[in-house]
Amino acid sequence: MKLMLNRFYEFLSRPLFGPARIVLAVLVVPLVLSFTSPLWRISMTAPQYPKGLYMDVYPYKLVGGNDGNDITEINTLNHYIGMHRLDKTAAADLDWIPFALGALVLMALRTAVIGTVRDLLDLVVVTSYVSLFAFSRFVYRLWVFGHELDPKAPVKVAPFMPVVFGHKTVANFETYSYPQLGSYMLGLFATGIAIVVIWHLVVGRRRAVAEVSASP
């Protein structure tokens, strides 16, 4: 057991090999692009809105379709059923995401330049945490919007959970919620660093086997 632990700690302390550093540096590109692209789109159609309404969720803002006018129209509809307005207060929940993405960029570049396997695993853990926390907050905010309805609203609607992924019918509206380019870029970055970890595990195992075979 002690020998296995020593080998494990030795593996963690090994510097990344050259090709892995290049891959990590390249993976920073989609990570940066995720900051400039929408992460999610929520859209809806109804007989009175045949062209539909939609809203894009960026890492730091909410942007409505039709030059931003769709958010105004969505807020009007939300008012009738007592939902919260989509405004700066609602977008405040996104304020931390640019800082988290910036921290991931710095961690990835540091790992690519001078990192060890331990630094690579730290990058995986932090990336997983940021992704899961951001998605959890997104789901929670949708829950709040659908459940904290104003009892004095003109139209009475039972509390509901807005669609998180896929399609859902609410009253006479068909609502859709799907990831956009920013989320795919984050997914590419996360998948890439996971592959680099597996790559090092495979290479590390081969090296360990070779060292054992070469020992007298």
N, C-alpha and C positions, 0 to 999 in steps of 0.2 A: 504493500500500500504506500509506504513512504517513497519507494522508488517511482511509483506511478505519479505521486504528487510532485516529486521533484522534476520529473519529465514534463508534467503539465505546466508547472511554473516556468520551466525553461522554454517551453513552447510559447507561452504568453510573452516572454521577454524577447523573443526573436524579432528582428526587424523585418518589415515587409519586403518581399522580393520585388525587383524592378518592375516587371509587367503589372503587378498589382497596384503599384504606386501610380502608374500611368492610367490604369482603369479608374482608380479613385479620382484622379484629377479630372478625367473626362466626365465622370458622373456628376461633378459639380455643375456642369452646364445645365442639365435638366432641372437640377435643384434651384438654380437661379431663375430659370424660365418659369418655374412654378409660382414665383413671386409676381410675375407680370401677367399671369393667365388666370382665368376664372377657375375656381376649384369645383363649383357645383352650379347647376341651373335648376331652378324651380319654375315650372310653367303651368299654364292652365288654359283651357278652352271651354267655351259655352256657346249656346245659340246666339247670345247677344255679343259675343266676342269671337267671331268665326276665325279671325286671324290670330287669336290667342294673346295672352299676356305672359311675360316671363321676367325673371330676375336672376342675375348672375351674382354668385358669391365669390368675391376675390379675397385674397389673404388679408386685405385691409379695408375693404369697402363693399358696399352693395350697389350694383348697377342695374337699372331697369332697362328693358327694351324700348324701342321707339324713342331713342334719344333721352332716355330716363323717364319718359312720361308714364310708362307702364307701372312704375312704383307708385306714382300718384293715384292711378286708377285702382291698383291693388289696395292701397290704403283706404280709398273710398269704400271698396267692397268690405274690407276688414272692419271698418267703422260700423257698418250695418249689423254685423254679427258680434261686435264687441271685442274684436281682437286688437292686440297692441299695434301701434304704428310701426312701420319700417322706416326708421330715421337714424340719426347719429347715435341715439341711445342703444338701439338694437345692434348697430354696427360696432359699438364699443367692445363687444365680446370678441371682436377680431383683432383688437389692438396689439395683443401679445404675439400674434402669429408672425409678423415680419421680424421681430426680435429672435423668435425661435428659429426661423429659417436662416437668419444671419448667423446665429450661433452654430447651426449645422454646417453652413458653408465654411466657417472658420475651422471647425473640428475636422471636416473632411480634408481641407487643404493641409492642415497641420499633420494629419495622419498620413496623407500622401507624401509629404516631404520628409518627416522625421519619425513617423509613427512605428509602433510595434504592433504585434498581434493583439496585445491588451488594449491599445488605443483603438484598434479596429472594432473590437467587441464593444468597447464603450460607445463608439459611434452607432453601432447597431442598436444598443439599448436605448440611447437617447432618441434616435430616430423613431423607434417603435413607440416610445412614451409620447413624443410630440404628436405622432400620427393618431394614436388611440385617444389621447386626451382631446385633440382638436375635433375628432369625429364624435366623441362622447358629448362634448359641449354643443356641437351642432344638433345632435339628437335631443339633448336636453332643452335647447332653446326652442326647437320645434314643438316639444311637449308643452312648454310654457305658453307658447302662442296659441296652441289648440285647447288648452285647459283653463287658462286664466282669462276667461271671457267676462266682459262687463255685463252684470245682470240687468243694467238699464238699457242695453242695446235695443234698437228698434226691432230687430229680428232675433227671435230666440232659437238658438242652436245648441244641441247637447254637446258638452265637451268632447273633443275628438283628438286623435293623434294624426297630425299632417303626415303625408307620405314622406318617408325618408329616402327610399330607393324604389323606383318603379312607378307604378300607376295606382291612383286611388280616385274614387268618385265621391265628391262632397257636394251635396245638394245637386244642382244641375251643372256643376263644374267637373270637368275631367282634369285632374292634376297629375303632374309628372315631376319626378325628381331624379336627376342623374348626374354622375360626376362629369367634369369637364377636363380640358387639357391640363390645367394645373395639378389636378389629382393624379392624372396619368403620369405626369412628369415626376411627382413625388413617388408614385409607385415604381417607376423605372429606377429612381435613385435607390429606394429601399431594396428592391430586388437585386440591383447591381451589387450593393455592399454585402448582401447575404450570400451572393455567389462568390464574392471575393473571400468571405469567411470560409465557405465550404472548400474553396480552392486551397486555402492555407491548411485546412484540416487534412485534406488528402495528401498534399505535399509533405506536411509535417509527419504524417503517419508513415509515408514511404521513407522519409529520412530516418525516422526512429527504427524502422525495420532494418534499413541498411546499416545503421550504427550497431544494432544488436548482432547482425550477421557478421559484421567486420570485427567485433570484439572477440578476443581470444577466449 
